[in-house]
Amino acid sequence: MNPPAILILCTGNSCRSHLAEGILRRALGENFRVESAGSKPAGYVHPLAIRALEEIGIDTTSHYSKHMDIFLDDQVETVITVCGNADQACPLFPGQMNRHHWPFDDPAHATGTEQEQLAVFRRVRDGIQKVFTAYAAGRLDRIR
């Protein structure tokens, strides 16, 4: 049986939620189930999000963009929104005990050269890593 899910939501499920999913999944380990989804999925994971995570040793090449409704019948114990639109569109999931809203800039809107855009993805990734690593440490402390 799967443990309850920690579900990370954003609008498109193409950048921020995948950055957070990869980082949180690594930080928490195998005793937790971390998923991500969107209220209006883009249909792809942004290549620069994948690349930014690869730079810190996280492989998300198998990730795909999905709608949050696929989790409505799932056991979701925590929902974390990483953008304002997802926070407003987020339904209440059956059994949900916790909800957090930690907004981050959307790196998909970055302009300029690929290197300039990648710099924005790195900045957002590093902010997400700081917040979600601290969250993971707190969760792990509680189960010890």
N, C-alpha and C positions, 0 to 999 in steps of 0.2 A: 504494500500500500504506500502511495506517495505521501510525503509529509505535506502539511498545508503550504500553500504558495505565498510567496512575497511577490506581488505583482507591481511592476513599475510601468506607469502610463505616461505617454505624451500624445500629441495629436497624431503625427504621422508614423510613429514607430519606425523611424528611419535613422535617427542619430542619437539623441540624448538618452532615450530609454534603453537602447542597445549598449551604449557606453556604460550606463549604470548597471544593466543586467550583467555584463561581462565582469565588471569590477566587483560587484557585490557577490556574484557567484563564486569568484575566486577567493574573496575575503572570508566568506562564510563556510566554504567547504561543502562536503557531501551531506551533512545533516539537515540542510535546508534546500528548498526548491525555489529558485528564483526565475521568474518569467517576465516578459515585457509584452506590451501591446499598445495599440493606439485607438483613439476615437474615430479617426479618419485615416486609416493606414495608407501610406504612400505606395505600397506594393514592392518596395525594395529597401535594402539596408544601404545607406550611403557608403560608397567605397572609401571615402576619407575617414569615416567612423571606424570602419574595419581596419584601415591602415594605422590610425591613431592607437587603437588597442593592440595591434600587432607589435607596435614599438615598445609596449610595456609587457609583452609576453602573453597576451590574451588572444586566443584564436576564436573569432566569431564568424568565420566564413560559412558556417552552417546555419547561422541565424537568418530568419526571414521576417518580413513585416506581417503582422496579424492584427485582427480586430479584437478589442477588449471583450466583445460579447461571447467569444468562444470560452471565456472563463466564468460565465454567469452560473453554470451548473457545477463549477469546480469548487474545491475547498480553498478559499482565499482568506488568509488570516490578516494580511497587511497589504494595504494599497499605498504606494508612494507615487505621487504625481510630480513630474519634473518640468511642467509648463502650465501656464495659467489656463489655457483652453482645455486641457485634459482635466484639470482640477474642477472646472465648471461642468464638464460633461460626464464626470465620473459617476457611475451608478453605485449603489450600495450592493456589495456582494454578500450572499448568504453566508453567515458565519464570520464575516469580517469583524475583527476586533480592533484593528489599528488603522489609522490613516495619517499620512504625513504629506506635506506639500513643500517640496524643495525645488523652486524654479531655477532654471539655468538658461542662459542665452541659447538661441537655436543656431548652431554652427552651419546649418544648411543655407542660411542667408548670407554667409560670408562671400565677399567679392574679391576680385583681384586675381593674381596668378595662383596656380595650384599651391605653391609654397606659402603664399599669404593666406589662402583658405585653410591649409593644413595647420598653420600657426593658430588659427581660431579654434579648430578642432582640438588641438593640443591643450589650449587654455581651458576650454570647456571640460575636456577629459580630466585635466588636473584638478579642477574645481569639484567635479563629480567624485573623483577618487578621494579627495580629502573628506567630503561629507559622508560618502557611503562606507569608507573604511572606518570612520569613527562610529557610524551606526552599527556596522558589523562587530566591532570590538565590544560595544555595549550588549548586543544580542548574545555574543559568545560568553561574556562575563556572567550574564543571567543564567545560563545553563550549566555553569561550572559549580 
